[in-house]
Amino acid sequence: MICGCEPAKQTPPGSVEETGLKTESQKPANIVEAENLSATSNEKPVTQSENSPKEETPPAEAPTPVAEIQWLLPKEKVAEGWISLFDGATMFGWQPTNDISWRVIDGMITADDPDDSLKPGLLTTTVPFANFEFQCDVRLEKGGNSGVFIRSLANPQDPTADCYEFNLCDTHETFPTGSIVGHQKPTTKIEKEGEWIAIWLSAKGKTIEAKIDGESILKFMDDSEELRKAGYIGLQQNAGKVEFKNIALKPLGFEPLFNGENLNGWQTVPGSVGSFDVVNVEKQPVIHAKSGLGFLESESTWGDFVFQTTVKTNAENLNSGVFFRAEKGTEQARSNGYEMQVHHGFADGDRTKPNDYGTGWGSGAIFRRQKARIVNGNDNEWTAMTLIAYQNRFATWVNGYQVVDFLDERKPDPNPRKGLRLDAGHFSLQGHDPTTDLYFREIKAAPLPKIAE
């Protein structure tokens, strides 16, 4: 674990991978073996086989009951592709590297070490990011030392090689607040300990830029052979109390999967009954799925990626989904892939109770694998959806709110219905049944490079 901006100091191994420790956000929930499923998703979940993982306690739920959509970010930022990395109440989607007492108090992620008895601590996202804009507000007590790590290893040891550390330490002689530790100092001296400051970071290819309170303070270009292309976001406590809030990120580097004119790059899976057409809605081109079971499959294949789309269901309780890492569809097996569910129904006026298929899965669920902890979309409204797939980890956001953090610990199988698939596969848009009537727009994906160790 990095001791702030002092690369020579290290702590003994203690990462999640090394210790086997699981945080709440890591626990897989509602894992069901899906052998012998048909190509549709309208069946009841099957029972577990002997080889399937044992069901564990679901991840920490959002506060209940929840009646309204949780807009953690302004709607216009959600429409631009921003997602929240902190729900204001739990550390869902984060994992610590050691026993620093990270906790949520009054809507802030905070940590301190009043006795100065612990090693520096790092709290990292459970999924990595490559190219992005990042924002957060942070307050560091006077004399404190903290930082925001980007493109980091899960348990970094050397800040000059294992991550890029945006340092927060006004009194540091070599790399004060606003520096990229070991690389570059800021153009402006920052002295705001004890005050809230707004941090903005941008990582695009070789270039990292930074602003504090809207002022540009750094532009660093890594032309070295050690350029880090992807990794985790990390929040550090090194010395003194630190508080973080308003933590959000906008993925960048997307490739459009829908050209806005026709279905070039897509093909209807054999045996599909429903139709897929390009139409204009609200002066924007969309893919219209309607009138029956069917699948529209991407010609391209994707393994580790960030995916975003905006979906609108045109009636109550409609069912659809986006399949990914799917085998090529055939008339006999049209959708052998993982599925990010689209279904906005919920019971008893409580969004923590999705009501599709009995116990419920909900929009953003990895269908038959992990339910959404909250249904954060409405029928007849545009709903922004983000999916990250990295190796055996999957995370989803609906309207900028993270609803799933799933670790697939099943045995490998080329068919994700039966086991873990790491190989690249197709995206597939689902028409579910005769009531199908929904729109997809702004369909795009960005590759996630492997994290360089």
URKAMO-V435348 format. One record per run of one state. SS is the DSSP state (H for helix, E for strand, C for the rest). FROM is the first residue (numbers start at 1). TO is the last residue. Records with the same first field share a line. If there is no record, write none. Layout:
SS = FROM-TO / FROM-TO
This chain:
C = 1-1 / 3-9 / 11-15 / 20-23 / 27-28 / 30-55 / 57-74 / 80-81 / 85-93 / 97-102 / 106-107 / 112-120 / 126-128 / 130-131 / 141-144 / 153-163 / 169-179 / 181-183 / 185-195 / 205-206 / 213-214 / 222-230 / 240-241 / 252-254 / 257-265 / 269-274 / 282-283 / 291-293 / 303-304 / 314-319 / 327-337 / 343-345 / 347-353 / 355-365 / 367-369 / 371-381 / 391-392 / 399-400 / 408-411 / 413-419 / 421-424 / 432-436 / 448-453
E = 2-2 / 10-10 / 29-29 / 56-56 / 82-84 / 94-96 / 103-105 / 108-111 / 121-125 / 129-129 / 132-140 / 145-152 / 164-168 / 180-180 / 184-184 / 196-204 / 207-212 / 215-221 / 231-239 / 242-251 / 255-256 / 266-268 / 275-281 / 284-290 / 294-302 / 305-313 / 320-326 / 338-342 / 346-346 / 354-354 / 366-366 / 370-370 / 382-390 / 393-398 / 401-407 / 412-412 / 420-420 / 425-431 / 437-447
H = 16-19 / 24-26 / 75-79
